[in-house]
């Protein structure tokens, strides 16, 4: 099945089983805005809990805050968002659709990568174990031609984005003969800049109203509270501040479901260090964050670092952790060495000193900052994409199953009475009443037991318990495991001990030690 079709099925599955709904659905939705349903909010909260505890529980020198969405407008002047938070946009005159010029060019680069990978895959299949991939890439004429075109485009694109040079971006689109995916034409407008911040007014009257912005990132709330946290918490360098919160960007070209939205949630940690030590900490946080992702068990081959060649004006190093989505490797987390740019800017614009006094050296300095920033929604999407499977069974049937990490699954245990009579429902309720304080349980008595198993598979429930007539006699139940579908007879009194450790966030955190 084509990856595009797989992704469509995942999107459909999210709505059908209560994970993600189009926002304002009964009014035909609102573009690039989504609501999380009853299953989605549980999965999302579990992802956030995993991140939060990995930061503030496992690190004595990291604490959390929750800053306001509305902030003083001068903050966004100091951070550069008012003047420089822009996307290069281009329109196709025939389809009347608007695109980000950089995305069109990046997609073209990805097409060259796909052509190379197809040639390599064909050769690997043809030569088997004798295949020398490195030699093939260096000697095959078609691969070398694609690689040369790809590298030339990448170099040209990188130079154009430095300004950015809007005229050069359009020339690249024309020279590469990039067509509009809808109209199929190359009838493009000029490229122009568009600021992404949402603005509104704060105040009781039109005359006295002040223009404010919905925050486009959560990081600035940490920077302007840096001194408050440092002093009240008696924090010593190095230390970090973590935050989870909503951010808003007026994305003109929102796409790929919840991957790029106008209202989204971030999990960010700013780690303040002594100047001169930032590259050491940058490397350490790269390793720490990759370990966090891989602890979910999705396979190391599905992750990679993508180092930035074009650095933001505030950074001296930057990399992305990319995950293999059905539509290619895409960024889920950014790790940046932001130098002292943010704190220095806020000191300059506020007129207040926010330097750190180091009691060990008796000197004051502006700390450098290492940022780790992960999109909750992108992380949610990566979990869904990797977990979704249409599994062919020996019976010839197909079951749709979400192989969610047990600690992230919305429902940990489903309790199913074999029939709706003879005291079996009451026994099932007893089990739920005993276990609901430990993890999320669900009771289900509708339809055949097979259909109920399939329903739980589709929402990713790792364990199901079936209560039958023997349960009334000997207090045992049938415990079914989602991934293997294997069943075992266990005592009701042992259920908590068997399940709790495997479905707790602690089970993931222990892998990080």
Secondary structure, DSSP 8 states (H G I E B T S, - for coil): --HHHHHHHHHHHHHHTTSEEETTGGGT--TT-EEE-HHHHHHHHHHHHHHHHHHHTT-TTEEE----SB--HHHHHHHTHHHH-EEEEEEBTTT--EEEHHHHHHHHHHHHHHHHHHHHHHHHHHHGGG--HHHHHHH-HHHHHHHHHHHHHHHHHHHHHTTT-HHHHHHHHHHTT---TTT----B---EEEE---EEEESSSTTT-EEEEB-S-SHHHHHTTHHHHHHHTT--SSEEEEEEEEEE---SS--TGGGS-SEEEEEEEEEEE-TT-HHHHHHHHHHHHHHHHHTT-S-GGGEEEEE-SS--TT-SEEEEEEEEETTEEEEEEEEEEEETHHHHHHHHHH-----EEETTTTEEE--EEEEEEEEHHHHHHHHHHHHEEEEE-TTS-EEEEE---TTT-S-SEEEEESSSSTTHHHHHHHHHHHHTTTS-EEE--SS-HHHHHHHHHHHT-SEEEEE-HHHHHHSEEEEEETTT--EEEEEGGGHHHHHHHHHSHHHHHGGG-
